[in-house]
Amino acid sequence: MIELKDISKTYGTNQALKPLTHEFSREKTTALIGPSGCGKSTLLRLVMGLIQPSSGQVQLDGQTIENWTETRRKMGYVVQDGGLFPHMNAAENASVMAQHLGWSADRIEKRLADLCALTRFPQDGLGRFPVELSGGQRQRVSLMRALMLEPQVLLLDEPLAALDPMVRSQLQSDLKDVFQQLKQTVIFVTHDMGEAGYLGDELILLNDGQVVQKGRLEDFTERPADDFVKAFLYAQRSLVAL
C-alpha cells in the first residue's frame, strides 16, 4: 500500500531519520514506537507529505507521489490533542473538508450519522464546541474528521497520549473495533508498547532515527534484538511481567 524507498530526513547537521526502506501492508495496522526524538513522528509526517524527505521516495500503490494535495485527501490524519478548531462545533470540525469540497448538506448529515455510530460519539453532541467536550470526545471528533472522506490510509500521531487511563483504555478498544470494521491501512505513533501490541499487526521500534526491531509484540518480549530493546521493554512497567 505504502512503500518507503531509502527515505531520510535531515535538519541541518541533525539526521532526524536515517535511510529507511519499508512497506506498509494494505489493510494492516502498523505501530511506530520509540522514545521521544527517535524519528517516529518525522516518519509519519513524511508519509503524510507534511514534510519532504531529504532523500528517497514515498510511493502509494506502486506510484511515486507527485500531487501531494490530491494524495492527502486519500489519507486521514489524527494528531495528539485532536487539533479541533475552537470556533467550530463538533459537526463543523468533522465535516470541514467535506464542506470545502462542496458536499451537499444531506450527504454531510448522513456521513456524520454513520461516523457517530462508528466512533460511538453521541449525535446530540454534534452541536457542542470543543471546550464543551471531554478529552475522549474531542479525539472521537478528530477521528471522525480523519475518516470523513473515506480515506485509504489512516495516520494517527499519539492520539491517546493526553487522556487519563480509563478513557484511554476505552478508546483503545473502540479504535481496534474501527480498524477491524474499516479494514484500512493504519499507521499510528505511540510511546506505549502495550498499546502498540494491542492495536498493531506489526510494531516498528525506532531509536536515534533508525529502526531497531520489527515484528509482533511477542517478537520483542521473547526475542529482543539488543540491549536497547530490553531496556525499552523494561521501562514499560505494565510489560515487565511478560
Secondary structure as GFF3:
##gff-version 3
##sequence-region A 1 242
A	DSSP	beta_strand	2	11	.	.	.	ID=ss1
A	DSSP	beta_strand	14	24	.	.	.	ID=ss2
A	DSSP	beta_strand	29	33	.	.	.	ID=ss3
A	DSSP	alpha_helix	40	48	.	.	.	ID=ss4
A	DSSP	beta_strand	55	60	.	.	.	ID=ss5
A	DSSP	beta_strand	63	64	.	.	.	ID=ss6
A	DSSP	alpha_helix	68	72	.	.	.	ID=ss7
A	DSSP	beta_strand	75	78	.	.	.	ID=ss8
A	DSSP	alpha_helix	90	94	.	.	.	ID=ss9
A	DSSP	alpha_helix	96	100	.	.	.	ID=ss10
A	DSSP	alpha_helix	105	119	.	.	.	ID=ss11
A	DSSP	three_ten_helix	123	125	.	.	.	ID=ss12
A	DSSP	three_ten_helix	130	132	.	.	.	ID=ss13
A	DSSP	alpha_helix	135	147	.	.	.	ID=ss14
A	DSSP	beta_strand	153	157	.	.	.	ID=ss15
A	DSSP	alpha_helix	165	182	.	.	.	ID=ss16
A	DSSP	beta_strand	185	190	.	.	.	ID=ss17
A	DSSP	alpha_helix	193	199	.	.	.	ID=ss18
A	DSSP	beta_strand	202	207	.	.	.	ID=ss19
A	DSSP	beta_strand	210	215	.	.	.	ID=ss20
A	DSSP	alpha_helix	217	222	.	.	.	ID=ss21
A	DSSP	alpha_helix	227	235	.	.	.	ID=ss22
A	DSSP	three_ten_helix	237	239	.	.	.	ID=ss23
###
